[in-house]
Amino acid sequence: MTALTLHVPSPRQRIIFGNVLRNEARLTWRQPVGLVGGLALPVALIMIFGNISTFHHKSSALGGLTPFEVYVPVVIMLGIALIAMMALSMPLVSYREQGILRRLSTTPMPSSWLLAAQVVVQASIAVASTLAVLIVSMVAFGAPSPRSPGGVAVAVLLSIAGLCPLGLLVASFAKTANGASVIGRLMFFPMMFFAGLWLPRAEMPTILRDISNYTPLGAAVQAIQDAILQGFPPATPLLVLAGYAVVLGYLAHRFFRWE
């Protein structure tokens, strides 16, 4: 029987990866697709919704919740989806167009480190976006604090784990950065419909709500809302999110190409 060994990066490798990570973070500041779409836009939306007086009236059609309470998890997922499907995919396609990935293949540094750095940067923005929306909703508009912060964290992390591979798949099949943007938008809008952006999930016909429960954004919204208002979310939406993370992660590993 062979023992399973874990490769531990050497100090030099950690230094090199740290430099790559810092460079990718600087480029993100210069081309702030994720910062604008994934962070600034969700905060702006939650402030707009919070200043609409009718959004703070409880509705029987929404199960006794206010529209503002319903839209908090939707806005959180809007930011994460924009980051994963556009802010992550577009730079990687641009690197392929410019031949950067080809040049990296001739250096001792693995090309995968660039990919890992991009994922770390964009995932960090997604976490910051989630915290910003929650804090603004609670401090500025009196939204309830999460009953299960751990449940929110699990749902958000599983959502990031499932949607980032989807962004990598977009980067795999798009030939240009503009193409990646188009593919990302074509996927984004139907997914946000099932997340409840235009029609709250509680008001959807039963068949649409059932479909929503098994989409990544619909399951995430359900899990986050339960974690905020009730307690740790039920197993079903978390298992759906975990399934997307595993399946899409495998597909991204299988089909992502550097050239």
DRENFI-836187 format. One record per residue: x negated, y, z negated of N, C-alpha, C in turn. Coordinates in steps of 0.1 Angstrom, whole numbers, padded with zeros to 4 digits, always signed. Layout:
XYZXYZXYZ/...
This chain:
-0009-0012+0000+0000+0000+0000-0009+0012+0000/-0006+0022+0009-0014+0034+0010-0008+0045+0001/-0017+0052-0005-0012+0063-0014-0009+0075-0005/+0002+0083-0009+0005+0095-0003-0003+0106-0008/-0011+0113+0001-0020+0123-0003-0014+0137+0001/-0016+0147-0007-0011+0160-0004-0023+0169+0000/-0023+0175+0011-0034+0184+0016-0032+0197+0008/-0043+0201+0001-0043+0214-0006-0052+0223+0002/-0047+0235+0006-0056+0244+0014-0068+0248+0006/-0079+0250+0013-0091+0254+0007-0090+0269+0004/-0098+0274-0005-0098+0289-0008-0100+0297+0005/-0108+0293+0014-0110+0300+0027-0097+0300+0035/-0090+0289+0036-0078+0288+0043-0067+0297+0037/-0067+0297+0024-0057+0306+0017-0060+0320+0020/-0072+0324+0021-0076+0338+0024-0072+0341+0038/-0074+0332+0047-0071+0334+0061-0055+0336+0063/-0048+0327+0056-0033+0327+0057-0028+0340+0051/-0034+0345+0040-0030+0357+0034-0032+0369+0043/-0043+0369+0051-0046+0379+0061-0035+0379+0072/-0032+0367+0077-0021+0366+0087-0008+0371+0082/-0005+0367+0069+0008+0372+0063+0008+0387+0062/-0003+0393+0058-0003+0408+0057-0001+0414+0070/-0008+0409+0080-0007+0414+0094+0008+0413+0099/+0014+0402+0097+0028+0401+0101+0037+0410+0094/+0035+0412+0081+0043+0422+0073+0041+0436+0078/+0029+0440+0082+0026+0453+0087+0034+0455+0101/+0033+0444+0109+0040+0445+0122+0055+0446+0120/+0060+0440+0109+0075+0441+0106+0078+0455+0103/+0070+0463+0096+0072+0477+0093+0072+0485+0106/+0064+0481+0115+0063+0489+0128+0074+0486+0137/+0079+0474+0137+0090+0470+0146+0101+0464+0136/+0108+0473+0129+0117+0468+0118+0131+0463+0122/+0131+0453+0131+0143+0447+0135+0150+0441+0122/+0143+0433+0115+0149+0427+0103+0152+0437+0092/+0144+0447+0090+0146+0457+0080+0158+0465+0083/+0161+0469+0095+0172+0477+0099+0185+0468+0099/+0184+0457+0107+0196+0449+0109+0199+0440+0097/+0189+0435+0091+0191+0426+0080+0192+0432+0066/+0186+0444+0064+0186+0450+0051+0195+0463+0051/+0191+0473+0060+0198+0486+0060+0213+0484+0064/+0216+0476+0074+0229+0475+0079+0239+0469+0069/+0235+0458+0062+0244+0453+0052+0246+0462+0040/+0236+0470+0036+0238+0479+0025+0247+0490+0030/+0246+0495+0042+0255+0506+0047+0269+0501+0048/+0271+0488+0053+0284+0483+0054+0291+0481+0040/+0284+0476+0030+0290+0475+0017+0293+0488+0011/+0286+0498+0014+0289+0512+0009+0301+0517+0016/+0302+0515+0029+0314+0519+0037+0327+0512+0031/+0326+0499+0030+0337+0491+0024+0341+0496+0010/+0331+0498+0002+0333+0503-0011+0340+0516-0013/+0339+0525-0002+0345+0538-0003+0358+0538+0004/+0363+0526+0008+0377+0526+0013+0386+0522+0002/+0395+0531-0002+0403+0529-0015+0411+0516-0014/+0417+0513-0002+0426+0501-0001+0418+0488-0003/+0405+0489-0001+0397+0477-0003+0395+0472-0018/+0401+0481-0027+0400+0477-0041+0413+0474-0047/+0423+0471-0038+0436+0467-0043+0437+0452-0041/+0442+0445-0052+0443+0431-0051+0454+0427-0041/+0452+0416-0034+0461+0412-0023+0465+0397-0026/+0478+0394-0025+0482+0381-0027+0478+0372-0015/+0477+0378-0003+0472+0371+0009+0458+0366+0007/+0450+0373-0001+0436+0369-0004+0434+0362-0017/+0445+0356-0021+0444+0348-0034+0443+0356-0046/+0447+0368-0046+0446+0377-0058+0433+0385-0058/+0425+0383-0048+0412+0391-0047+0414+0404-0040/+0405+0413-0042+0405+0425-0034+0397+0423-0021/+0400+0430-0011+0392+0429+0002+0377+0431-0001/+0374+0440-0010+0360+0443-0013+0353+0430-0018/+0359+0423-0028+0354+0411-0033+0352+0400-0023/+0361+0400-0013+0361+0390-0002+0349+0393+0007/+0346+0406+0009+0336+0409+0019+0322+0410+0014/+0320+0409+0001+0306+0409-0004+0298+0397+0001/+0303+0385+0000+0295+0374+0005+0294+0374+0021/+0304+0379+0027+0304+0380+0042+0293+0390+0046/+0292+0401+0039+0281+0410+0043+0267+0405+0040/+0266+0397+0029+0253+0391+0026+0249+0381+0037/+0259+0373+0042+0255+0364+0053+0253+0371+0066/+0260+0383+0068+0257+0390+0080+0242+0394+0081/+0237+0399+0070+0223+0403+0070+0213+0391+0072/+0216+0379+0066+0208+0368+0067+0208+0362+0081/+0220+0362+0087+0222+0357+0101+0214+0366+0111/+0215+0379+0109+0208+0388+0118+0193+0386+0117/+0188+0384+0105+0174+0382+0103+0169+0369+0110/+0177+0358+0107+0173+0345+0112+0174+0344+0128/+0184+0349+0133+0187+0347+0148+0181+0358+0157/+0177+0369+0151+0171+0380+0160+0157+0384+0155/+0156+0388+0142+0144+0393+0137+0133+0383+0137/+0137+0370+0135+0127+0359+0135+0123+0355+0149/+0133+0354+0158+0130+0348+0171+0124+0358+0180/+0127+0371+0180+0122+0380+0190+0107+0382+0189/+0101+0383+0177+0086+0385+0177+0079+0372+0182/+0084+0361+0179+0078+0348+0184+0078+0347+0199/+0089+0351+0205+0090+0350+0220+0081+0361+0226/+0080+0372+0219+0071+0383+0224+0056+0378+0223/+0053+0371+0213+0039+0366+0211+0036+0356+0223/+0046+0348+0226+0044+0338+0237+0042+0346+0251/+0051+0356+0253+0050+0364+0265+0036+0371+0267/+0031+0375+0256+0018+0383+0256+0006+0374+0256/+0008+0361+0255-0003+0351+0254-0010+0350+0241/-0005+0356+0231-0011+0356+0217-0012+0342+0212/-0002+0334+0214-0002+0321+0209-0012+0312+0216/-0014+0315+0229-0024+0307+0237-0038+0310+0232/-0040+0323+0229-0053+0327+0224-0056+0321+0210/-0046+0321+0202-0047+0315+0189-0051+0300+0189/-0047+0293+0200-0049+0279+0201-0064+0276+0203/-0072+0287+0207-0086+0285+0209-0094+0288+0196/-0088+0292+0186-0095+0296+0173-0093+0285+0163/-0101+0285+0152-0099+0275+0142-0086+0276+0134/-0079+0287+0135-0067+0289+0128-0056+0282+0134/-0048+0273+0127-0037+0267+0134-0026+0277+0138/-0020+0275+0150-0010+0284+0154+0002+0284+0145/+0004+0273+0138+0016+0271+0129+0015+0281+0118/+0003+0286+0115+0002+0296+0104+0009+0309+0107/+0009+0313+0120+0016+0325+0125+0031+0323+0123/+0035+0311+0126+0050+0308+0125+0054+0308+0110/+0045+0302+0102+0048+0302+0087+0049+0316+0082/+0039+0324+0086+0039+0338+0081+0052+0346+0085/+0056+0344+0097+0068+0351+0102+0080+0346+0093/+0081+0333+0091+0092+0328+0083+0092+0333+0069/+0080+0334+0063+0079+0340+0049+0083+0354+0049/+0079+0362+0058+0082+0376+0059+0097+0378+0060/+0103+0371+0070+0117+0373+0073+0126+0367+0062/+0122+0356+0056+0129+0351+0044+0129+0360+0032/+0118+0367+0030+0117+0377+0020+0126+0388+0022/+0127+0393+0034+0137+0404+0037+0151+0399+0035/+0154+0386+0038+0168+0381+0036+0171+0381+0021/+0161+0377+0013+0164+0377-0002+0165+0391-0007/+0157+0400-0002+0159+0414-0006+0172+0420-0002/+0177+0416+0010+0190+0421+0015+0201+0416+0006/+0200+0403+0002+0211+0397-0007+0211+0405-0021/+0199+0407-0026+0199+0414-0039+0204+0428-0038/+0200+0435-0027+0205+0449-0025+0220+0450-0024/+0226+0440-0016+0241+0441-0015+0247+0438-0028/+0242+0428-0036+0248+0425-0049+0247+0436-0059/+0235+0443-0059+0233+0454-0068+0241+0466-0065/+0242+0469-0052+0250+0481-0048+0265+0478-0051/+0270+0466-0048+0284+0463-0050+0287+0464-0065/+0278+0459-0074+0281+0459-0088+0279+0473-0094/+0268+0480-0091+0265+0493-0098+0274+0504-0092/+0275+0505-0079+0282+0516-0073+0298+0514-0073/+0302+0501-0072+0316+0499-0069+0323+0490-0079/+0316+0486-0090+0322+0478-0101+0325+0464-0097/+0319+0458-0087+0322+0444-0084+0317+0435-0095/+0323+0424-0097+0319+0415-0108+0305+0409-0106/+0297+0408-0117+0284+0402-0116+0286+0387-0114/+0277+0380-0107+0279+0366-0104+0281+0358-0117/+0291+0349-0118+0292+0340-0129+0281+0330-0129/+0276+0326-0117+0266+0316-0116+0255+0322-0107/+0245+0330-0113+0234+0335-0104+0226+0323-0098/+0225+0312-0105+0218+0301-0099+0226+0295-0087/+0239+0295-0087+0247+0291-0076+0245+0300-0064/+0245+0313-0066+0242+0322-0055+0229+0320-0049/+0218+0318-0058+0205+0315-0053+0204+0303-0045/+0210+0292-0049+0210+0279-0042+0217+0281-0028/+0228+0288-0028+0236+0289-0015+0228+0298-0006/+0222+0309-0011+0214+0318-0002+0202+0311+0003/+0194+0304-0005+0182+0297-0001+0185+0286+0009/+0196+0278+0007+0200+0268+0017+0205+0274+0030/+0211+0286+0029+0215+0293+0042+0202+0297+0049/+0193+0303+0042+0180+0307+0049+0173+0295+0055/+0173+0284+0048+0167+0271+0052+0174+0266+0065/+0187+0268+0066+0194+0263+0078+0194+0273+0089/+0194+0286+0087+0195+0295+0098+0181+0299+0104/+0170+0298+0096+0157+0301+0102+0154+0291+0113/+0156+0278+0111+0154+0269+0122+0162+0272+0134/+0174+0277+0132+0182+0281+0143+0176+0292+0151/+0170+0302+0144+0162+0312+0150+0150+0307+0158/+0144+0297+0152+0132+0290+0159+0137+0284+0172/+0149+0278+0172+0154+0271+0184+0157+0282+0195/+0162+0294+0190+0164+0305+0200+0151+0308+0206/+0141+0309+0198+0127+0313+0203+0122+0302+0212/+0126+0290+0210+0121+0279+0219+0126+0280+0233/+0139+0284+0234+0145+0283+0247+0146+0297+0254/+0143+0307+0247+0143+0321+0254+0130+0323+0260/+0130+0329+0272+0118+0331+0280+0113+0345+0277/+0121+0354+0273+0117+0368+0270+0123+0373+0257/+0118+0383+0251+0123+0389+0239+0138+0394+0241/+0140+0400+0253+0154+0404+0256+0163+0392+0257/+0158+0381+0263+0166+0369+0263+0169+0363+0250/+0159+0364+0241+0162+0359+0227+0172+0368+0220/+0172+0381+0223+0182+0390+0217+0196+0386+0222/+0197+0383+0235+0210+0380+0241+0216+0367+0235/+0207+0357+0235+0211+0344+0229+0215+0345+0215/+0207+0353+0207+0210+0355+0193+0224+0361+0191/+0227+0372+0199+0240+0378+0198+0251+0369+0202/+0249+0361+0213+0260+0352+0217+0263+0341+0206/+0253+0338+0198+0256+0329+0187+0261+0336+0174/+0256+0348+0172+0259+0356+0160+0274+0359+0159/+0280+0364+0169+0294+0369+0168+0304+0358+0165/+0303+0346+0172+0313+0335+0169+0310+0330+0154/+0298+0330+0150+0295+0325+0137+0300+0335+0126/+0299+0348+0129+0304+0358+0120+0320+0358+0119/+0326+0354+0130+0341+0352+0130+0345+0342+0120/+0338+0330+0120+0341+0320+0111+0337+0323+0097/+0328+0332+0095+0324+0337+0082+0334+0346+0076/+0343+0351+0084+0354+0360+0079+0352+0375+0081/+0343+0379+0090+0340+0393+0092+0352+0400+0097/+0359+0395+0107+0370+0402+0113+0383+0398+0108/+0384+0385+0104+0397+0380+0097+0392+0372+0085/+0396+0377+0073+0392+0370+0061+0396+0355+0061/+0387+0347+0056+0389+0333+0057+0403+0329+0051/+0407+0336+0040+0419+0332+0034+0431+0335+0043/+0430+0343+0053+0441+0346+0062+0440+0339+0075/+0430+0330+0076+0429+0323+0088+0439+0311+0089/+0444+0308+0101+0452+0296+0101+0445+0284+0096/+0452+0274+0091+0445+0262+0085+0434+0256+0093/+0437+0254+0106+0427+0247+0115+0414+0256+0116/+0416+0269+0117+0404+0277+0118+0396+0278+0104/+0403+0277+0093+0397+0277+0080+0389+0264+0078/+0395+0253+0083+0389+0240+0082+0376+0240+0090/+0377+0246+0102+0364+0247+0110+0354+0255+0103/+0359+0267+0098+0350+0276+0091+0342+0269+0079/+0349+0260+0072+0343+0253+0061+0331+0245+0065/+0330+0241+0078+0319+0233+0082+0309+0240+0092/+0310+0253+0092+0300+0261+0099+0290+0266+0089/+0278+0269+0093+0268+0273+0083+0272+0286+0075/+0277+0296+0083+0281+0309+0076+0294+0307+0068/+0303+0300+0073+0316+0297+0066+0313+0290+0053/+0305+0280+0053+0302+0272+0041+0294+0281+0031/+0285+0289+0036+0277+0298+0028+0286+0309+0021/+0295+0315+0028+0304+0325+0023+0313+0318+0012/+0318+0306+0014+0326+0299+0004+0317+0297-0008/+0305+0292-0007+0297+0289-0018+0293+0301-0026/+0289+0312-0019+0285+0324-0026+0297+0330-0033/+0309+0330-0027+0321+0336-0033+0324+0328-0046/+0324+0315-0045+0327+0307-0057+0317+0310-0068/+0304+0311-0064+0293+0314-0074+0295+0327-0081/+0300+0337-0073+0302+0350-0079+0314+0351-0088/+0325+0345-0084+0338+0347-0091+0342+0335-0100/+0337+0323-0098+0342+0312-0106+0330+0305-0114/+0319+0302-0108+0309+0294-0114+0301+0287-0103/+0293+0277-0107+0285+0270-0098+0294+0264-0087/+0290+0267-0074+0299+0263-0063+0301+0248-0062/+0312+0243-0056+0314+0229-0055+0304+0222-0045/+0303+0209-0045+0293+0202-0038+0295+0203-0023/+0307+0204-0018+0310+0203-0003+0303+0214+0005/+0304+0227+0001+0297+0237+0010+0282+0236+0008/+0277+0232-0004+0263+0230-0005+0257+0219+0003/+0265+0208+0004+0261+0197+0012+0261+0200+0027/+0271+0208+0031+0272+0213+0045+0259+0221+0048/+0256+0230+0039+0244+0239+0041+0231+0230+0041/+0230+0221+0032+0218+0212+0032+0217+0204+0045/+0229+0199+0050+0229+0192+0062+0224+0200+0074/+0228+0212+0075+0223+0221+0085+0208+0224+0084/+0204+0225+0072+0189+0228+0070+0181+0216+0074/+0186+0204+0072+0179+0192+0076+0179+0190+0091/+0191+0190+0096+0193+0188+0111+0186+0198+0119/+0189+0211+0116+0183+0222+0124+0168+0223+0122/+0164+0219+0110+0149+0219+0107+0142+0209+0116/+0149+0197+0117+0143+0186+0126+0143+0191+0140/+0154+0197+0145+0155+0201+0159+0144+0212+0162/+0142+0221+0152+0133+0231+0154+0119+0225+0155/+0116+0216+0147+0103+0209+0147+0101+0201+0160/+0112+0196+0165+0111+0187+0177+0110+0196+0190/+0116+0207+0190+0117+0215+0203+0109+0228+0203/+0104+0233+0192+0097+0245+0192+0084+0244+0200/+0082+0253+0209+0070+0252+0217+0062+0265+0216/+0049+0263+0217+0040+0275+0216+0037+0281+0229/+0039+0273+0240+0035+0279+0253+0048+0280+0262/
